């Protein structure tokens, strides 16, 4: 089941992994920005738009992960 952009986005940070595209996202609820981290790489210094297609696919079809899992990263396949 997908992750809804509703009330939780106002209250907490959300971390998502999308293995199909080997990408992870971090939603920062305070700054209202989306950060991206590809598998095997560090977090990008560039944010992505809230309506980014791949980010929204990750919310629909990816897996919610913990902050620790996001920070640890994931290896490329």
Secondary structure, DSSP 8 states (H G I E B T S, - for coil): ----SSHHHHHS-EEEEEGGGTEEEEEETTTTEEEEEETTS-EEEEEE-TT-HHHHHHHHHSEEE-HHHHHH-----
